[in-house]
Amino acid sequence: MRNLSLAPRRSSWDVFAARELDQNSWQQLIRNEIPAVVIRGFATPDECRRLVERAQVIGFETYKNVVPPIDRIGATVFEHNGSDVSAYFARAEQCRALQGEIFSQSFSPLERLMSRLRQATGSPVQIAADPKHGTYCAGLIRRIENGTLLHIDYAPAEQPEWWVAQIEAQLAWNLYLELDPKNPGDTYVYNRPWTPEDEIYKLPGTYGYSRPVVEGAERYTLRPTMGDVYIFSTRNFHEVDSSAGHRTTVTSAIGTLPDGRIVLWS
């Protein structure tokens, strides 16, 4: 297991903006030298509309024990923390079938994203698979419309016994399918990577952290745009603001492995 107490490698971002995805910007993001990368025009308005329509037919479920509420179609390791890992993989198989049904009505954002990552990075890209339990779910359809708490998503800290805990950097990608143009629900990313010492700021009984953990840190405002993909490091503390209307995305975690592979999971 990697040393989780490593200090952040950079104290400030070299460029305070999202850069277009290429090999250089990918490495900058991994090194926490920039706040985000973007793939503009990833999906057409018609592709987005058809994905949303089919997702609405399938129907969303609400995350368990999460306030403010977040709706999703898919399986998450987050909701199986502290439980039998096999229960997640049983659920993941069912969710892959639902995902296939939704994607068949338009296109597979997951496959397109993996292809773009291979082209940009020159690295193998695949869905994460546990040798004992099977293939992870990757690619939630999600609605975050009431905002989130200040939090991280980082498997070595949150799922230390899971196969994905061996990742080095952890990122997230979001394809924005449906947004309110005036108030789309901004994401705030802080230049403040999580360290084990930050657990003193954890809010009991929640996934969130108290605000002093990001005091004095740079904050990047990611204003989502429909049809575009944004990628940022989720070891950095981040939060989502509430939106004025539907805010529907396709999303998953992205992890870099010590052997150079890139893996995706939810």
VEXLOTOR-519356 format. One record per residue (C-alpha): residue number from 1; residue in one letter; y negated, z, x negated. Coordinates in pm, 1 decimal. Each point is the difference from the previous one (the first is absolute). Last residue first. Layout:
% VEXLOTOR-519356
(NUM, 'A', (Y, Z, X))
...
***
This chain:
% VEXLOTOR-519356
(266, 'S', (-379.2, -968.7, 1793.5))
(265, 'W', (138.4, -190.0, -299.4))
(264, 'L', (-92.1, -260.5, -259.8))
(263, 'V', (118.6, -41.9, -358.3))
(262, 'I', (-157.9, -148.5, -313.6))
(261, 'R', (222.5, -39.9, -303.1))
(260, 'G', (-128.8, 65.6, -351.1))
(259, 'D', (289.1, 215.4, -127.1))
(258, 'P', (-205.4, 319.9, 45.3))
(257, 'L', (-39.5, -79.1, 371.5))
(256, 'T', (-323.2, -95.0, 178.3))
(255, 'G', (-29.0, 104.9, 363.3))
(254, 'I', (-143.8, -165.9, 309.5))
(253, 'A', (-22.5, 191.3, 327.6))
(252, 'S', (-8.8, -182.8, 330.3))
(251, 'T', (-240.3, -153.6, 249.3))
(250, 'V', (-46.8, -237.4, 291.5))
(249, 'T', (-316.7, 94.7, 182.5))
(248, 'T', (-148.6, 61.4, 345.6))
(247, 'R', (-339.6, 157.1, 62.4))
(246, 'H', (-69.8, -10.5, 373.2))
(245, 'G', (-349.6, 110.1, 93.2))
(244, 'A', (-298.2, 203.4, -120.2))
(243, 'S', (167.2, 118.4, -318.3))
(242, 'S', (55.0, 346.5, -148.1))
(241, 'D', (-44.2, 38.4, -375.6))
(240, 'V', (295.3, -24.7, -236.4))
(239, 'E', (58.7, 234.7, -292.3))
(238, 'H', (76.2, -19.0, -371.0))
(237, 'F', (102.6, 211.0, -298.5))
(236, 'N', (113.4, -220.0, -286.0))
(235, 'R', (377.9, -4.5, -36.2))
(234, 'T', (-32.3, -262.6, 272.5))
(233, 'S', (-122.8, -264.5, -241.3))
(232, 'F', (-159.4, -290.6, 185.5))
(231, 'I', (99.4, -335.8, 150.9))
(230, 'Y', (-203.1, -194.1, 257.2))
(229, 'V', (139.5, -294.2, 196.3))
(228, 'D', (-225.3, -226.7, 208.2))
(227, 'G', (60.5, -146.3, 346.9))
(226, 'M', (-258.6, 223.1, 165.8))
(225, 'T', (-244.8, 173.2, -233.4))
(224, 'P', (27.4, 364.9, -101.5))
(223, 'R', (-299.3, 193.3, -134.6))
(222, 'L', (122.2, 180.2, -311.9))
(221, 'T', (-259.0, 258.7, -95.6))
(220, 'Y', (44.6, 118.9, -357.4))
(219, 'R', (-68.6, 363.9, -79.1))
(218, 'E', (-68.7, 134.1, -350.3))
(217, 'A', (110.7, 361.9, -40.3))
(216, 'G', (-244.1, 294.5, -4.2))
(215, 'E', (201.4, 209.3, 246.6))
(214, 'V', (329.1, -174.6, 73.3))
(213, 'V', (223.5, 310.8, 13.4))
(212, 'P', (-284.6, 196.4, 164.4))
(211, 'R', (69.7, -194.1, 323.5))
(210, 'S', (317.5, 178.6, 106.2))
(209, 'Y', (329.9, -189.3, -18.7))
(208, 'G', (210.8, -164.5, 269.5))
(207, 'Y', (369.4, -42.7, 83.6))
(206, 'T', (-12.1, 296.4, 236.9))
(205, 'G', (159.7, 341.4, 53.5))
(204, 'P', (-221.6, 172.6, -254.8))
(203, 'L', (-293.8, -209.1, -127.4))
(202, 'K', (73.9, -84.8, -362.9))
(201, 'Y', (-281.6, 97.1, -237.8))
(200, 'I', (219.9, 222.7, -219.8))
(199, 'E', (226.9, -302.4, -30.4))
(198, 'D', (-259.7, -160.0, -226.3))
(197, 'E', (158.8, 153.7, -310.1))
(196, 'P', (286.0, -245.8, 34.4))
(195, 'T', (-238.7, -290.2, -72.5))
(194, 'W', (-136.1, -254.7, 248.8))
(193, 'P', (-223.1, -281.4, -123.8))
(192, 'R', (-373.2, 38.3, 71.4))
(191, 'N', (-201.4, -317.3, 8.1))
(190, 'Y', (-29.8, 38.9, 375.2))
(189, 'V', (97.2, -269.2, 250.9))
(188, 'Y', (-173.5, -2.2, 338.4))
(187, 'T', (152.2, -229.4, 261.1))
(186, 'D', (-237.4, -132.9, 264.9))
(185, 'G', (94.9, -13.5, 367.6))
(184, 'P', (-86.1, -342.8, 139.2))
(183, 'N', (-336.7, 98.7, 154.7))
(182, 'K', (-202.8, -311.7, 76.7))
(181, 'P', (279.0, -257.8, -25.2))
(180, 'D', (258.6, 212.9, 185.6))
(179, 'L', (319.2, -89.3, -179.7))
(178, 'E', (337.1, -170.4, 52.6))
(177, 'L', (242.2, -141.5, -255.5))
(176, 'Y', (-116.8, 171.9, -319.1))
(175, 'L', (258.2, -45.0, -275.1))
(174, 'N', (26.6, 328.1, -188.4))
(173, 'W', (153.5, 52.5, -341.7))
(172, 'A', (72.7, 341.0, -149.0))
(171, 'L', (29.2, 111.3, -361.6))
(170, 'Q', (223.5, 229.3, -202.5))
(169, 'A', (4.5, -0.2, -380.6))
(168, 'E', (299.5, 128.1, -198.8))
(167, 'I', (292.7, -27.8, 240.6))
(166, 'Q', (299.5, 230.3, -52.7))
(165, 'A', (-71.8, 182.8, 325.9))
(164, 'V', (119.6, -310.4, 188.0))
(163, 'W', (362.3, 120.3, -27.8))
(162, 'W', (-79.6, 312.0, 204.1))
(161, 'E', (19.5, 357.7, -128.4))
(160, 'P', (-371.1, 22.3, -91.1))
(159, 'Q', (-117.8, -123.9, 342.8))
(158, 'E', (-357.6, 132.9, 21.2))
(157, 'A', (-112.2, 34.3, -362.5))
(156, 'P', (202.9, -276.4, -165.8))
(155, 'A', (-43.2, -203.7, 323.4))
(154, 'Y', (-380.0, -18.6, 0.1))
(153, 'D', (-198.8, -52.8, 318.8))
(152, 'I', (-316.9, 208.6, -19.5))
(151, 'H', (-216.4, 175.2, 258.3))
(150, 'L', (-338.0, 57.0, 166.8))
(149, 'L', (90.1, 18.6, 368.0))
(148, 'T', (29.8, -316.8, 200.1))
(147, 'G', (-206.7, -205.2, 245.3))
(146, 'N', (24.2, -34.3, 376.8))
(145, 'E', (95.9, -368.0, 3.5))
(144, 'I', (284.7, -21.0, -251.3))
(143, 'R', (239.2, -252.1, 154.2))
(142, 'R', (303.3, -109.2, -197.6))
(141, 'I', (251.5, -281.0, -36.2))
(140, 'L', (202.9, 137.2, -288.4))
(139, 'G', (121.7, -222.8, -282.1))
(138, 'A', (283.4, 123.6, -214.6))
(137, 'C', (312.9, 182.6, 118.0))
(136, 'Y', (215.6, 113.5, -289.2))
(135, 'T', (328.0, -161.4, -94.3))
(134, 'G', (318.6, 198.2, -50.4))
(133, 'H', (105.9, 362.7, -33.7))
(132, 'K', (174.3, 41.1, -335.0))
(131, 'P', (-153.3, -278.2, -210.9))
(130, 'D', (-341.8, 59.6, 164.3))
(129, 'A', (-177.6, -329.0, 65.2))
(128, 'A', (-372.3, -76.9, -21.9))
(127, 'I', (-104.0, -338.4, 138.1))
(126, 'Q', (-53.1, -247.7, -280.1))
(125, 'V', (-253.5, -130.9, -252.3))
(124, 'P', (97.5, -122.3, -348.5))
(123, 'S', (-310.0, -24.5, -220.9))
(122, 'G', (-222.7, -298.4, -84.7))
(121, 'T', (-295.3, 200.0, 135.5))
(120, 'A', (-193.8, -245.4, 215.6))
(119, 'Q', (280.0, -236.1, 103.6))
(118, 'R', (247.9, 280.3, 60.9))
(117, 'L', (-261.6, 194.7, 197.5))
(116, 'R', (-77.6, -303.3, 216.2))
(115, 'S', (368.7, -49.4, 77.2))
(114, 'M', (41.0, 367.4, 91.0))
(113, 'L', (-298.5, -23.9, 233.9))
(112, 'R', (132.5, -311.7, 171.5))
(111, 'E', (341.2, 159.8, 49.6))
(110, 'L', (-154.3, 313.6, 149.6))
(109, 'P', (-251.5, -187.1, 214.6))
(108, 'S', (295.9, -175.0, 163.7))
(107, 'F', (-125.6, -270.6, 237.7))
(106, 'S', (-86.7, -45.9, 368.4))
(105, 'Q', (248.2, 79.0, 278.8))
(104, 'S', (285.1, 58.6, -247.0))
(103, 'F', (-205.9, 279.2, -157.4))
(102, 'I', (29.2, 215.6, 309.9))
(101, 'E', (376.8, -45.1, 40.4))
(100, 'G', (57.0, 51.3, -372.3))
(99, 'Q', (-195.5, 324.3, 13.6))
(98, 'L', (210.4, 123.9, 289.1))
(97, 'A', (319.5, -71.8, -197.8))
(96, 'R', (-145.7, 163.8, -310.6))
(95, 'C', (-76.7, 303.3, 214.4))
(94, 'Q', (363.6, 53.7, 94.5))
(93, 'E', (109.1, -10.1, -364.2))
(92, 'A', (-280.0, 236.3, -97.7))
(91, 'R', (112.2, 257.4, 257.9))
(90, 'A', (341.4, 30.6, -162.3))
(89, 'F', (-171.8, 11.4, -338.4))
(88, 'Y', (-229.9, 281.9, 109.1))
(87, 'A', (287.1, 208.0, 137.1))
(86, 'S', (186.3, -44.6, -330.9))
(85, 'V', (-278.9, 184.6, -181.6))
(84, 'D', (85.0, 318.6, 189.2))
(83, 'S', (-323.5, 186.0, 58.7))
(82, 'G', (-270.5, 151.8, -222.1))
(81, 'N', (-232.3, -295.6, 36.4))
(80, 'H', (135.0, -234.3, 267.1))
(79, 'E', (-329.9, -86.9, 170.3))
(78, 'F', (-157.9, -88.7, -335.4))
(77, 'V', (296.1, -225.6, -86.4))
(76, 'T', (-121.2, -225.4, 280.4))
(75, 'A', (184.0, -216.2, 253.9))
(74, 'G', (-158.3, -279.9, 201.8))
(73, 'I', (-233.0, -74.5, 289.4))
(72, 'R', (-301.4, 226.6, -27.0))
(71, 'D', (-255.6, 216.3, 176.8))
(70, 'I', (-218.7, 261.5, -169.0))
(69, 'P', (-116.9, 318.0, 176.5))
(68, 'P', (-277.4, 213.7, -153.6))
(67, 'V', (207.3, 210.3, -62.3))
(66, 'V', (354.4, -80.6, -116.1))
(65, 'N', (305.3, 195.3, 118.1))
(64, 'K', (222.5, -305.1, 48.6))
(63, 'Y', (-168.0, -337.0, -37.3))
(62, 'T', (-57.6, -165.5, 337.5))
(61, 'E', (209.9, -290.8, 127.1))
(60, 'F', (-123.9, -353.8, 58.7))
(59, 'G', (136.5, -256.8, 244.6))
(58, 'I', (217.8, -309.4, -38.1))
(57, 'V', (-231.4, -200.9, 228.5))
(56, 'Q', (-307.9, 128.8, -183.5))
(55, 'A', (157.8, -97.8, -331.7))
(54, 'R', (54.5, -352.4, 133.4))
(53, 'E', (-364.7, -39.9, 93.6))
(52, 'V', (-121.3, 146.7, -328.5))
(51, 'L', (212.9, -238.4, -207.0))
(50, 'R', (-117.9, -297.3, 206.5))
(49, 'R', (-365.6, 94.9, -42.8))
(48, 'C', (29.0, 39.1, -378.0))
(47, 'E', (160.0, -341.9, -43.6))
(46, 'D', (-268.0, -153.5, 223.5))
(45, 'P', (-281.5, 165.0, -197.4))
(44, 'T', (148.7, -140.7, -321.3))
(43, 'A', (167.9, 221.6, -258.2))
(42, 'F', (-68.3, 73.8, -368.6))
(41, 'G', (-353.0, -137.4, 26.1))
(40, 'R', (-125.1, 235.3, -269.8))
(39, 'I', (244.7, 180.6, -225.3))
(38, 'V', (-182.2, 314.5, -114.8))
(37, 'V', (25.8, 246.7, -287.1))
(36, 'A', (-110.2, 361.8, 5.7))
(35, 'P', (-185.9, 286.7, -171.4))
(34, 'I', (-22.2, -142.3, -353.7))
(33, 'E', (96.9, 152.5, -337.3))
(32, 'N', (285.1, 202.5, 146.8))
(31, 'R', (247.7, -126.2, -262.9))
(30, 'I', (217.5, -157.7, 271.9))
(29, 'L', (-313.6, -153.3, 153.8))
(28, 'Q', (-109.2, -147.5, -332.4))
(27, 'Q', (350.4, -141.1, -49.9))
(26, 'W', (-15.2, -170.3, 339.1))
(25, 'S', (-353.3, -124.8, -71.6))
(24, 'N', (123.3, -174.4, -315.4))
(23, 'Q', (307.4, -160.0, 153.8))
(22, 'D', (-190.0, -128.6, 302.4))
(21, 'L', (-109.0, 146.7, 332.4))
(20, 'E', (-368.2, -42.7, 82.2))
(19, 'R', (-204.2, 302.5, -99.5))
(18, 'A', (-104.2, 285.8, 228.7))
(17, 'A', (-325.7, 155.2, -116.4))
(16, 'F', (-140.3, 272.6, -227.9))
(15, 'V', (105.8, -168.0, -324.5))
(14, 'D', (77.8, 214.0, -306.1))
(13, 'W', (106.9, 291.6, 219.5))
(12, 'S', (-70.2, 342.4, -145.2))
(11, 'S', (192.3, 285.7, -162.0))
(10, 'R', (291.3, -216.3, -109.4))
(9, 'R', (354.3, 93.7, -106.0))
(8, 'P', (42.4, 277.0, 256.6))
(7, 'A', (167.4, 303.6, -159.7))
(6, 'L', (380.7, 9.4, -18.8))
(5, 'S', (135.6, 296.4, 197.6))
(4, 'L', (263.3, -207.2, 179.6))
(3, 'N', (206.8, -53.6, -314.1))
(2, 'R', (255.2, -263.9, 96.2))
(1, 'M', (345.0, 85.6, 126.9))
***
